[in-house]
């Protein structure tokens, strides 16, 4: 039977649309790149940059000076006109869960804290905040404000990773998805608060002594990817610094995700790290800081519901910290080595389409904001090695490096959220597994974890002058 003219036209239209859809699919997606990372240009560039950083690493030995500072960064929720310079906002979201809850009040205050160290004229400042991460936009504000005082290489950033803190700080689609629309006035306010915090810590420096240690705390953390069979980094690592006037600061690093508080909450809170810090500060510690460790595959474990669970975990972890602090042996002389290198990263392979395809790098770049520079930093303080990373490293990866360092006589800390964010970094064996950590938050292909772990080991080798 002969087709009518309108039918032939309709077939051509549908055929054209089908071809366009197929073309759009192949332009907007790409196959997963399985090229061995050590055969790539980004790997070669990162190795060259790290070799240069190793040659220029800071190495000093001498009496320790240390300074402490803390500032309240809880926004004031007001009706009517906002005054960002005073931290007063009429609409501000919390970061962490889809699009962010609008904050209506405060359950417990959130803080930013800093510890400055100086040896033989060389200064380093550790900065942590009760935030989901330290946004790059805030770090750039700090870097600009402090350009005549300290450099970015002297600043080690981290966060508690509470999901009930300040949003509106990350531009782009993904930033909006996790924390609401980008508000430059929030970034400017935080940048000023952090700048003043760092300056206060530097001004507070006095002769001091330092110690470090760790304790296994397996009852408060779990492997959230595969549960009980999964490997676990259960180490609570700590630094303790005591000034000659008796004032003291304790820095703690632990791998359990701060997600005891979920989408039901609409008030600011530090989650369990907030309870942890308050418990220490109510029991002899003048300044307690918490840094999220290798949280990329680890969640919390504890008793109770909602804020009761946060309190239980925080205070139980603080009890372990007190035992650790009571057994520390201090030294007023510090051998310090530090280095900072820039990372080159592969093209984006973010957002699941099928087992073999992800969004194309072009499409992914429309959703994620391009970062200015991506820093990996490391420091050795006597027998304590600390690597500050711009990603959420899996505890399964982290325990390999920590164990290797321990065999050489070093305690260690591996912390996330150092001013930029590259998503979750989990072992390659999980890349094709249908899980949030790998499928939604693994953005750079199956080799990214092994690539970054080679760099982490290389940095640790350089800091310790050993071969792990």
Buried (B, 14 or more C-beta within 10 A) or exposed (E): EEEEEEEEEEEEEEEEEEEEEEEEEEEBBBEBBEEEBEEBEBBEBBBEBBEEBBEEBBBBEBEBBBBBBBBEBBBEBBEEEBBBEEBBBEEBBBBBBEBBBEBEEBBBBBBBBBBBBBBBEBBBBBBBBBBBBBBBBBBBBBBEBBEEEBEBBBBBBBBBBBBBBBBBBBBBEBBBBBBBBBBEBBBBBBBBBBBBBBBBBBEBBEEBBBBBBBBEBEBBBBBBBBEEEBBBBBBBBBBBBBBEEEBBBBBBBBBBBBBBBEEEBBBBBBBBBBBBBBBBBEEEBBBBBBBBBBBBBBBBBBEEEEBEBBBBBBBBBBBBBBEBBEEBEEBEEBBBBBBBBBBBBBBBBBBBBEEEBBBBBEBBBEBBBEBEBBBBBBBBBBBBBBBBBBBBBBBBBBBBBBEBBBEBEBBBBBBBBBBBBBBBBBBBEBBEBEBEBBBEBBBBBBBBBBBBBBBBBBBBBBBBEBEB
